[in-house]
Amino acid sequence: MTFTQNSEAAASLTISTEVEDIIIPPSDLWSDEPPLESDLHRDQIELLLACLKWWWRERTDFYTTGNLTIYFSPEHITTRDFRGPDFFVVLGTENKPRKSWVLWAEQGKYPNVIIELLSNSTANVDKGFKKQLYQDTFRTPEYFWFHPDTLEFQGFCLVRGTYQPIEPNEQEWLWSQQLDLFVGVYESKLRFFSPQGQLIPTPEERAEQEKQDKELAQEQAQLAQEQAEAERQQRELAQQRVAELERRLKQLGVEPDT
């Protein structure tokens, strides 16, 4: 839906009364975000979404998406002063599809985690204006940025109202207390890692790993079967040798039992 359509939707929610006109902010708004910078940006967003949704596949108390408009003020609909982070997570909410994130329709919940993907044209805004907005207005507990081309990566957590840098661990990963996961660069991509340091896979990676595990189990079963067969043949050969020895002893007049 275009900006014009959203404006028309807003205008249609003016209710006339005998006293005054009451304007009800619209909540059924379409996202109004520009195209992504590159395939790298799109692929990175899809990767983060796929991994987190798979990791939290048993949960229903979160919402995560990418490149979706956050409408945080009714007045900003007409002025187009709204923001659509590249990736964000909201905790304690219903996990369902949405056209956009409309704050006044979501109990006033702002994102718990935001990740912006830098580019040469947006880096200054992401590091300056957006960082200030997420700190002062959104009060988002954790904010990360990552450059898919240069691999620049940094994260901040809100401490007494001000973003403070998150200290990296030995692997240069940053701990997200909100997600209970590490965030770090792996093979030139931003990925999630479990508290134990295991890479959070995509469904495709998980399926491939399960396939490899199944093939390995089949190989091990085949080796075990071949080993058991070899041991059976060795026992049969030993029994044949004993029987041959007993036969020869009897031919010499010697009872094997004595």
C-alpha positions in Angstrom: 0.0 0.0 0.0 1.3 3.5 -0.9 1.6 6.6 1.3 -1.5 7.9 -0.4 -3.5 4.8 0.5 -2.4 5.1 4.2 -3.3 8.7 4.2 -6.8 7.9 2.9 -7.2 5.2 5.6 -6.3 7.7 8.2 -8.7 10.3 6.9 -11.5 7.8 6.8 -11.4 7.3 10.6 -12.7 10.7 11.5 -15.9 10.3 13.5 -18.3 13.2 13.7 -20.2 13.8 17.0 -22.4 16.6 18.2 -19.6 17.9 20.3 -16.5 17.6 18.2 -14.7 15.4 15.7 -12.8 12.5 17.3 -9.9 11.3 15.2 -9.1 7.6 15.8 -5.6 6.7 14.7 -5.7 4.0 12.1 -4.1 0.7 13.1 -4.4 -1.3 9.8 -1.5 0.4 8.0 0.6 -1.1 5.3 4.4 -0.9 5.6 6.0 1.9 3.6 9.7 1.0 3.3 12.1 1.7 0.4 13.8 -1.2 -1.4 16.7 -2.8 0.3 20.2 -1.7 -0.7 21.4 -5.0 -2.2 21.0 -8.7 -2.4 23.4 -9.0 0.5 21.1 -6.9 2.7 18.0 -9.0 1.7 19.8 -12.3 2.2 21.1 -11.2 5.6 17.7 -10.2 6.8 16.2 -13.5 5.6 19.1 -15.4 7.3 18.5 -13.8 10.7 14.7 -14.4 10.5 15.1 -18.0 9.5 17.6 -18.8 12.3 15.7 -17.1 15.1 12.3 -18.4 14.0 13.7 -22.0 13.9 15.4 -21.6 17.3 12.2 -20.3 18.8 9.9 -22.6 16.9 8.2 -23.7 20.1 7.5 -20.1 21.3 4.5 -18.0 20.5 5.4 -14.9 22.6 7.5 -12.9 20.2 7.4 -11.2 16.8 10.3 -10.7 14.5 10.5 -9.3 11.0 12.6 -7.2 8.7 12.3 -4.0 6.7 8.9 -3.3 8.1 7.6 0.1 9.1 7.1 1.0 12.7 4.4 3.6 13.2 5.1 5.1 16.6 3.2 8.4 16.3 -0.2 9.1 14.7 1.0 12.6 13.6 3.9 11.0 11.8 1.7 9.2 9.3 1.1 12.3 7.2 4.6 13.7 7.8 6.1 10.3 6.9 8.3 10.5 10.0 8.4 6.8 10.8 11.1 4.2 10.8 11.4 0.6 9.5 14.5 -1.2 11.0 16.1 -3.8 8.9 15.5 -6.4 11.6 13.8 -6.2 14.9 12.3 -8.4 17.6 9.5 -7.6 20.0 9.1 -9.9 23.1 5.9 -10.6 25.0 3.6 -10.2 22.1 1.5 -12.4 19.8 3.3 -14.2 17.0 1.2 -13.5 14.0 1.6 -11.9 10.5 1.3 -8.1 10.4 1.2 -5.4 7.6 3.3 -3.1 9.8 4.1 -2.5 13.5 1.6 0.1 14.8 2.6 1.1 18.3 -0.9 2.2 19.5 -2.3 -1.2 18.4 0.4 -3.2 20.1 0.0 -1.9 23.8 2.7 0.6 23.1 5.5 -2.0 22.8 8.7 -1.0 21.1 11.2 -3.5 19.8 13.5 -5.2 22.3 16.2 -5.7 19.8 17.0 -3.8 16.6 19.7 -4.6 14.0 20.4 -2.2 11.2 22.4 -3.2 8.1 24.8 -0.5 7.2 25.6 0.7 3.7 27.7 3.6 2.4 24.5 5.7 1.9 22.9 4.9 5.3 25.8 4.4 7.7 25.8 8.0 9.0 22.0 7.9 9.7 22.1 4.5 11.3 25.0 5.5 13.6 23.7 8.9 14.4 20.0 9.8 14.0 18.6 6.2 14.3 20.8 5.4 17.3 19.6 8.5 19.0 16.0 7.7 18.2 16.2 4.1 19.4 17.9 5.2 22.6 15.7 8.2 23.5 12.3 7.5 21.9 12.1 3.7 21.4 14.1 2.9 24.5 15.1 -0.3 22.7 17.3 -2.3 25.2 19.7 -3.5 22.5 20.8 -2.0 19.2 23.3 -3.6 16.8 24.6 -2.6 13.4 26.4 -4.7 10.8 27.9 -3.8 7.4 27.5 -6.8 4.9 30.3 -5.5 2.8 33.0 -4.4 5.2 31.8 -6.7 8.1 31.8 -3.8 10.5 29.9 -5.0 13.6 29.0 -3.3 16.8 26.3 -3.5 19.5 24.9 -1.4 22.4 22.8 -2.0 25.4 20.7 0.6 27.2 22.2 1.4 30.6 20.5 4.1 32.6 19.0 5.6 29.5 22.2 5.7 27.4 23.6 3.2 24.9 26.8 1.6 26.1 29.0 -0.6 23.9 28.6 -4.4 24.4 32.0 -6.0 25.1 32.9 -8.8 22.7 34.0 -12.3 23.9 37.0 -14.2 22.7 35.3 -15.0 19.4 34.3 -11.3 18.9 30.7 -12.2 19.5 28.3 -9.9 21.4 25.9 -11.2 24.0 22.3 -10.3 23.7 20.6 -10.5 27.0 17.2 -9.9 25.4 17.6 -12.9 23.0 19.7 -15.0 25.4 22.0 -15.6 22.4 25.3 -14.4 21.1 25.4 -12.4 17.9 28.5 -12.6 15.8 30.1 -12.8 12.3 30.4 -16.2 10.8 31.5 -16.8 7.2 30.9 -13.1 6.4 27.4 -13.3 7.7 25.8 -12.1 10.9 24.6 -15.1 12.8 23.2 -16.2 16.2 25.0 -18.6 18.6 23.6 -20.4 21.6 24.9 -19.7 25.1 27.1 -22.8 24.7 28.6 -21.4 21.5 26.8 -23.5 18.9 25.8 -21.9 15.6 22.0 -21.5 15.3 21.2 -23.2 12.0 18.7 -22.3 9.3 16.0 -25.0 8.6 18.0 -25.9 5.5 21.2 -26.3 7.4 19.5 -28.3 10.1 18.0 -30.6 7.4 21.4 -31.0 5.8 22.9 -31.8 9.2 20.2 -34.4 9.9 20.9 -35.9 6.5 24.6 -36.1 7.2 23.9 -37.6 10.6 21.6 -40.2 9.1 24.2 -41.1 6.5 26.9 -41.4 9.2 24.6 -43.6 11.3 23.9 -45.8 8.3 27.7 -46.1 7.6 28.3 -46.9 11.2 25.6 -49.5 11.2 27.0 -51.0 8.0 30.5 -51.2 9.6 29.1 -52.8 12.7 27.2 -55.4 10.6 30.4 -56.1 8.6 32.4 -56.5 11.8 29.8 -58.8 13.2 29.9 -60.9 10.0 33.7 -61.1 10.1 33.6 -62.2 13.8 31.0 -64.9 12.9 33.1 -66.2 10.1 36.2 -66.3 12.4 34.2 -68.3 15.0 33.0 -70.7 12.3 36.6 -71.1 11.1 37.8 -71.7 14.6 35.1 -74.3 15.1 36.1 -76.0 11.9 39.7 -76.2 13.0 38.8 -77.7 16.3 36.6 -80.3 14.6 39.4 -81.2 12.2 41.8 -81.5 15.1 39.5 -83.8 16.9 39.1 -85.9 13.8 42.8 -86.3 13.4 43.3 -87.2 17.1 40.7 -89.9 16.8 42.5 -91.3 13.8 45.6 -91.6 16.0 43.6 -93.4 18.7 43.5 -90.4 21.0 40.2 -89.4 22.6 40.0 -85.5 22.5 38.2 -85.4 25.8 41.0 -87.2 27.6 
